[in-house]
Amino acid sequence: MTQPIDRHPETGVIGRPGLCCRLALGVALAGLALPATAQAKPAVNPASPAEAPLPAPSTAPPNPWTATLELYGFAPIRTTGDTTVRGFTAETDLWLGDLIPLIQMTASARGSLEQGRFGLLADLSYNRIGDSLARTTPRGLLTGKASVTTNLGIYDLALRYRLGARESAVAAPGSWSVIPYAGVRLVDIGLGVEAELRGTGPFGLRLQRQGDLNRTWAQPLLGTQATVFLSPRLRAFGRADIGGFGLGGAQDLSGNAQLGLGYAVGNSTDINLSWRYMGLAYDNGASRPNGFASYQNGVEVGLKFFF
């Protein structure tokens, strides 16, 4: 059956009934059927927080300055030597048990300051020991008293240069450093001897004698120290130096040799245990000479801080 043809009342277009409605509906459905990729994306503001670039990681260089400080104590198992005052010589041979009661004062510390690979090194120690003796004859007629005091200060100051890694409490196994140094050693010795003899007889005898030796002098100093890590917290270290070279008198020589282990407690502190040998010999070479010699070997314990 043929459908009637109608004329549009306003435009005059002739067509079948419902054609315009079907065309409009088809266009609408076609719009809904467009794929999602074909639809327009909303514009993104390049300055929005979601798209802002992440900040670059910090690239600040490490601090070029480093420092160390070690507080240590040296306990010589045996001390030998001699003291000469105006030609009179007294020999010394003391074990640690004999030396401890004689100690009147002791203090020691060493440290370093470094920028890059160059730095300064200092090692300061001071000891004062003394002893007194009194004896009386069996009948009490004579009484003798004697006292001896020895002051010894050794103060090192040197320039140093580091080869290898920075000094630290913790490092990778195999990490090492070798630090040669050169500078000056200041030696300060004070020796005092006082003796008195009293008599209780009718004449009241009294004899008194004193002798003193005080000298301070400088020695050229050469040395080196080295460290190698056996594990992240355990390291082996050594040190050796020599000073004097006979420039300050007929005899003028000093030296140290040290070998030990250090263990890190925390990330910036070490406990050090080592064996150490220290020697010092001086003689002015005069006709009635003054001189001093001391040779010590024993255990050194230290607490070292890294900054």
Order of alpha helices (4+ residues) and beta strands (2+ residues): beta-beta-alpha-beta-beta-alpha-beta-beta-beta-beta-beta-beta-beta-beta-beta-beta
